[in-house]
Amino acid sequence: KAKAKISGALPKIDFSGFILSLYSSGLVQLGKVEDPVTGKKSKNLLLASHTIDMMAMLEEKTKGNLTEEENNLFRSILSEIRIAFVEAGK
């Protein structure tokens, strides 16, 4: 079987990139940034809540297994997205 070539550079796969991806998805779901597919902003608070819950679960499951840098980043973006969720619900 032939492998398809992927054009363009993809980001390195690491934990920080993964949680930043979840964070970015959450911001789209909260209507804070444009959806990259549609180019429009729209809110889906139920989906945003689900994303935040997944991030919180990951925080609990990875406790003690992250570097200090990863842990600080994770705590920071989880706090930021929780605040954004509260603001989006007003």
Summary of the structure (lengths in Angstrom):
residues: 90
radius of gyration: 15.2
end to end distance: 53.0
largest distance: 53.0
contacts: 208
relative contact order: 0.17
helix: 59%
strand: 2%
